[in-house]
Amino acid sequence: MRIVKTFGLLAIFGLAGCAGSAPGNDDIYDPLEPVNRQVHEFNKLVDSAVLRPASDVYGSVVPEELRAMVDNSANNLSAPTFAINHLLQGDPEEAFRTTARFVLNTTIGLGGLFDPATDLGLFSAPTDFGETMGTWGIAEGPYLELPFLGPSTARNTVGMAVDFAIDPLRYLIDSPEREYLFLLKGVDLVGDRHTYSDLVDVLLYESADSYAAQRLTFLQNKRRNIQGETSLDDLEDPYAFEY
């Protein structure tokens, strides 16, 4: 679970019945399962004690229009890192589109509060350095569940650290404004938890084995992203992207 898209639990959840996977997508290497399950129970406790009640209050108090602005702005902050990763994946066209989307939303969209880029056909294409390494042929390694950060693999965990290091906004924006941006992403995750509350609650609290369901959904979606099989329908799945 993520308490942050790096501080939030939403990204560890998804639709238990997401679309079919490619051959081999059900292969799971989880040698640390006993430890991972303990971490999973801890993350569920954090969700039930902190994130779920906070998201309920956020959804009840903050108007939908303002929540949409927060979501747009937080997502816009990730665009430069997406663009870098698209370039590293050998996709300069998507890197250019993502850069154009960032520039348009940052200027005409008033710092990302609004999303005119989508209206012009420049859709968001999230990716990360874990997926970049996957396109390079680097194995995903064992499955991991990280405290607070949720489902991952060895490759994806390294990718998160690299994404943090290569984010150009970290170097272009000074403190304290830089810390405000991290706070914005945290607030957005609370909003995401509210948006997908029904799906999250079903998987986390009503599933016969929430750990196994989360693990399978996470691995399938990461592998499908690397294989280029993600469709527009996946955008309705909070597990499709974890940013």
LOVO-766606 format. One record per residue (C-alpha): x, y, z; chain. Coordinates in nm, 4 decimals. Layout:
% LOVO-766606
REC,X,Y,Z,mol
REC,X,Y,Z,A .
...
This chain:
% LOVO-766606
REC,X,Y,Z,mol
REC,0.0000,0.0000,0.0000,A .
REC,0.1160,0.3492,-0.0604,A .
REC,0.0731,0.6322,0.1846,A .
REC,0.2696,0.8547,-0.0544,A .
REC,0.1875,0.7898,-0.5071,A .
REC,0.4544,0.7882,-0.2788,A .
REC,0.2612,0.8384,0.0415,A .
REC,-0.0650,0.6452,0.0108,A .
REC,-0.2318,0.3094,0.0064,A .
REC,-0.4409,0.3424,-0.3072,A .
REC,-0.1791,0.2205,-0.5471,A .
REC,-0.1639,-0.1164,-0.3816,A .
REC,-0.5256,-0.1858,-0.4567,A .
REC,-0.7070,-0.2598,-0.7798,A .
REC,-0.9911,-0.4402,-0.9410,A .
REC,-0.9747,-0.8071,-0.8493,A .
REC,-1.1206,-0.8863,-1.1899,A .
REC,-0.9018,-0.6845,-1.4224,A .
REC,-0.8601,-0.7818,-1.7852,A .
REC,-0.6914,-1.1054,-1.8894,A .
REC,-0.3145,-1.1236,-1.8928,A .
REC,-0.0553,-1.2382,-2.1384,A .
REC,0.0957,-1.5874,-2.1069,A .
REC,0.3263,-1.6067,-1.8096,A .
REC,0.1658,-1.3149,-1.6281,A .
REC,0.0455,-1.5458,-1.3518,A .
REC,0.4027,-1.6529,-1.2667,A .
REC,0.4830,-1.5242,-0.9194,A .
REC,0.8197,-1.5288,-0.7424,A .
REC,0.7543,-1.4499,-0.3776,A .
REC,1.0247,-1.6122,-0.1599,A .
REC,0.9593,-1.3587,0.1180,A .
REC,0.5856,-1.4248,0.1373,A .
REC,0.5713,-1.4808,0.5184,A .
REC,0.7386,-1.1442,0.5816,A .
REC,0.5423,-0.9760,0.3029,A .
REC,0.2162,-1.0934,0.4568,A .
REC,0.3118,-0.9424,0.7901,A .
REC,0.3863,-0.6114,0.6208,A .
REC,0.0551,-0.6392,0.4354,A .
REC,-0.1326,-0.6697,0.7635,A .
REC,0.0512,-0.3656,0.8948,A .
REC,-0.0417,-0.1679,0.5832,A .
REC,-0.4055,-0.2712,0.6206,A .
REC,-0.3961,-0.1455,0.9789,A .
REC,-0.2555,0.1884,0.8624,A .
REC,-0.5299,0.2129,0.6029,A .
REC,-0.8098,0.1348,0.8453,A .
REC,-0.6747,0.3628,1.1187,A .
REC,-0.5505,0.6571,0.9128,A .
REC,-0.6082,0.6697,0.5395,A .
REC,-0.9655,0.5451,0.5111,A .
REC,-1.1072,0.7806,0.7780,A .
REC,-0.9023,1.0704,0.6399,A .
REC,-1.0343,1.0043,0.2901,A .
REC,-1.3919,0.9932,0.4182,A .
REC,-1.3504,1.3346,0.5803,A .
REC,-1.1748,1.4733,0.2722,A .
REC,-1.4490,1.3532,0.0399,A .
REC,-1.7206,1.4938,0.2643,A .
REC,-1.5648,1.8354,0.3257,A .
REC,-1.3810,1.9241,0.0038,A .
REC,-1.6017,2.0016,-0.3020,A .
REC,-1.5610,1.7742,-0.6022,A .
REC,-1.4387,2.0581,-0.8246,A .
REC,-1.1582,2.1412,-0.5810,A .
REC,-1.0647,1.7742,-0.5478,A .
REC,-1.0348,1.7580,-0.9273,A .
REC,-0.7997,2.0576,-0.9264,A .
REC,-0.5802,1.8979,-0.6620,A .
REC,-0.5710,1.5755,-0.8631,A .
REC,-0.4852,1.7571,-1.1866,A .
REC,-0.2089,1.9558,-1.0225,A .
REC,-0.0544,1.6566,-0.8444,A .
REC,-0.0584,1.4471,-1.1618,A .
REC,0.0993,1.7308,-1.3572,A .
REC,0.3962,1.7302,-1.1199,A .
REC,0.4827,1.3747,-1.2275,A .
REC,0.4863,1.4547,-1.6006,A .
REC,0.8570,1.5523,-1.6251,A .
REC,0.9614,1.2172,-1.4762,A .
REC,0.7238,1.0361,-1.7125,A .
REC,0.8837,1.2174,-2.0061,A .
REC,1.2356,1.1188,-1.9001,A .
REC,1.1347,0.7565,-1.8679,A .
REC,0.9633,0.7517,-2.2066,A .
REC,1.2848,0.8821,-2.3571,A .
REC,1.4906,0.6163,-2.1778,A .
REC,1.2462,0.3531,-2.3055,A .
REC,1.3218,0.4553,-2.6625,A .
REC,0.9927,0.6367,-2.7198,A .
REC,1.0824,0.9987,-2.8052,A .
REC,0.7373,1.0671,-2.9511,A .
REC,0.5638,0.9896,-2.6205,A .
REC,0.8342,1.1848,-2.4373,A .
REC,0.7578,1.4862,-2.6566,A .
REC,0.3804,1.4520,-2.6074,A .
REC,0.4236,1.4238,-2.2312,A .
REC,0.6485,1.7299,-2.2272,A .
REC,0.3993,1.9251,-2.4375,A .
REC,0.1221,1.8158,-2.2024,A .
REC,0.3206,1.9402,-1.9012,A .
REC,0.3976,2.2772,-2.0611,A .
REC,0.0368,2.3304,-2.1706,A .
REC,-0.1164,2.2358,-1.8353,A .
REC,0.1428,2.4342,-1.6398,A .
REC,0.0803,2.7516,-1.8414,A .
REC,-0.2720,2.7613,-1.9807,A .
REC,-0.3846,2.5187,-1.7111,A .
REC,-0.2642,2.7537,-1.4358,A .
REC,-0.0009,2.5367,-1.2771,A .
REC,-0.1843,2.2157,-1.3561,A .
REC,-0.5067,2.3057,-1.1789,A .
REC,-0.6856,2.2457,-1.5090,A .
REC,-0.6200,1.9911,-1.7846,A .
REC,-0.6555,2.1569,-2.1264,A .
REC,-0.4018,1.9100,-2.2707,A .
REC,-0.6493,1.6233,-2.2493,A .
REC,-0.9083,1.8307,-2.4336,A .
REC,-0.6539,1.8675,-2.7141,A .
REC,-0.5838,1.4943,-2.7287,A .
REC,-0.2619,1.4937,-2.5244,A .
REC,-0.3521,1.2171,-2.2809,A .
REC,-0.1505,1.1269,-1.9740,A .
REC,0.0854,0.8300,-2.0230,A .
REC,0.2244,0.7399,-1.6789,A .
REC,0.5347,0.5256,-1.6535,A .
REC,0.8296,0.4835,-1.4188,A .
REC,1.1918,0.3757,-1.4061,A .
REC,1.0936,0.0274,-1.2930,A .
REC,0.9122,-0.0124,-1.6248,A .
REC,1.2097,0.1443,-1.8014,A .
REC,1.4352,-0.1263,-1.6608,A .
REC,1.1783,-0.3830,-1.7695,A .
REC,1.2003,-0.2597,-2.1294,A .
REC,1.5778,-0.3013,-2.0999,A .
REC,1.5304,-0.6676,-2.0126,A .
REC,1.6158,-0.6408,-1.6425,A .
REC,1.4312,-0.9063,-1.4417,A .
REC,1.1680,-0.7897,-1.1925,A .
REC,1.3130,-0.9987,-0.9090,A .
REC,1.1164,-1.1111,-0.6047,A .
REC,0.7823,-0.9624,-0.5105,A .
REC,0.7963,-0.7265,-0.2118,A .
REC,0.5427,-0.5510,0.0068,A .
REC,0.6971,-0.2394,0.1528,A .
REC,0.5784,-0.0694,0.4728,A .
REC,0.3551,0.2258,0.3774,A .
REC,0.4666,0.2015,0.0105,A .
REC,0.2823,-0.1206,-0.0628,A .
REC,0.3292,-0.3738,-0.3455,A .
REC,0.6527,-0.3726,-0.5367,A .
REC,0.9291,-0.5908,-0.6766,A .
REC,1.3042,-0.5613,-0.6388,A .
REC,1.3183,-0.3879,-0.9780,A .
REC,1.0284,-0.1572,-0.9004,A .
REC,1.1791,-0.0600,-0.5636,A .
REC,1.5034,0.0473,-0.7308,A .
REC,1.2906,0.2289,-0.9880,A .
REC,1.1118,0.4331,-0.7213,A .
REC,1.4456,0.5497,-0.5817,A .
REC,1.5725,0.6440,-0.9279,A .
REC,1.2497,0.8284,-1.0150,A .
REC,1.2888,1.0340,-0.6985,A .
REC,1.6486,1.1160,-0.7884,A .
REC,1.5857,1.2118,-1.1520,A .
REC,1.2737,1.4233,-1.0940,A .
REC,1.3839,1.7609,-1.2372,A .
REC,1.1342,1.9561,-1.0277,A .
REC,1.3296,1.8593,-0.7152,A .
REC,1.6214,2.0636,-0.8482,A .
REC,1.4295,2.3466,-1.0132,A .
REC,1.2023,2.4343,-0.7203,A .
REC,1.3540,2.5643,-0.3981,A .
REC,1.2358,2.5063,-0.0426,A .
REC,0.9850,2.5585,0.1068,A .
REC,0.7860,2.5443,-0.2173,A .
REC,0.9332,2.2004,-0.2942,A .
REC,0.7940,2.0622,0.0312,A .
REC,0.4542,2.2097,-0.0521,A .
REC,0.4521,2.0021,-0.3711,A .
REC,0.5122,1.6827,-0.1741,A .
REC,0.2270,1.7825,0.0563,A .
REC,0.0041,1.8330,-0.2481,A .
REC,0.0784,1.4787,-0.3663,A .
REC,-0.0049,1.3458,-0.0222,A .
REC,-0.3401,1.5256,-0.0200,A .
REC,-0.4103,1.3911,-0.3672,A .
REC,-0.3574,1.0360,-0.2444,A .
REC,-0.6169,1.0885,0.0228,A .
REC,-0.8477,1.2030,-0.2563,A .
REC,-0.7625,0.8947,-0.4625,A .
REC,-0.8464,0.6738,-0.1661,A .
REC,-1.1859,0.8422,-0.1519,A .
REC,-1.2442,0.8142,-0.5281,A .
REC,-1.1763,0.4404,-0.5329,A .
REC,-1.3084,0.3674,-0.1850,A .
REC,-1.5597,0.1033,-0.2966,A .
REC,-1.3001,-0.0898,-0.4966,A .
REC,-1.0373,-0.0598,-0.2259,A .
REC,-1.2701,-0.1749,0.0501,A .
REC,-1.3903,-0.4763,-0.1475,A .
REC,-1.0394,-0.5943,-0.2228,A .
REC,-0.8816,-0.5125,0.1106,A .
REC,-1.1577,-0.6026,0.3546,A .
REC,-1.3946,-0.8355,0.1696,A .
REC,-1.1507,-1.0464,-0.0336,A .
REC,-1.0837,-1.3997,0.0869,A .
REC,-0.7097,-1.3286,0.0558,A .
REC,-0.6387,-0.9603,0.0051,A .
REC,-0.2632,-1.0185,-0.0061,A .
REC,-0.2822,-1.2674,-0.2937,A .
REC,-0.5366,-1.0556,-0.4834,A .
REC,-0.3253,-0.7425,-0.4486,A .
REC,-0.0072,-0.9229,-0.5490,A .
REC,-0.1585,-1.0747,-0.8629,A .
REC,-0.3232,-0.7511,-0.9748,A .
REC,-0.0079,-0.5482,-0.9191,A .
REC,0.2185,-0.7890,-1.1069,A .
REC,-0.0234,-0.8304,-1.3974,A .
REC,-0.0614,-0.4577,-1.4500,A .
REC,0.3125,-0.3849,-1.4265,A .
REC,0.3863,-0.6603,-1.6790,A .
REC,0.1120,-0.5441,-1.9142,A .
REC,0.2452,-0.1868,-1.8999,A .
REC,0.5928,-0.3052,-2.0005,A .
REC,0.4459,-0.5171,-2.2806,A .
REC,0.2480,-0.2186,-2.4067,A .
REC,-0.0880,-0.3869,-2.3480,A .
REC,-0.2481,-0.1209,-2.1273,A .
REC,-0.5713,0.0114,-2.2792,A .
REC,-0.7917,0.3104,-2.2064,A .
REC,-1.0193,0.0798,-2.0066,A .
REC,-0.7357,0.0359,-1.7557,A .
REC,-0.7669,0.4002,-1.6594,A .
REC,-1.0723,0.2985,-1.4561,A .
REC,-0.8504,0.0611,-1.2558,A .
REC,-0.6633,0.2274,-0.9672,A .
REC,-0.4040,-0.0500,-0.9973,A .
REC,-0.3236,0.0269,-1.3597,A .
REC,-0.0944,0.3147,-1.2603,A .
REC,0.0581,0.3945,-0.9198,A .
REC,0.1589,0.7493,-0.9483,A .
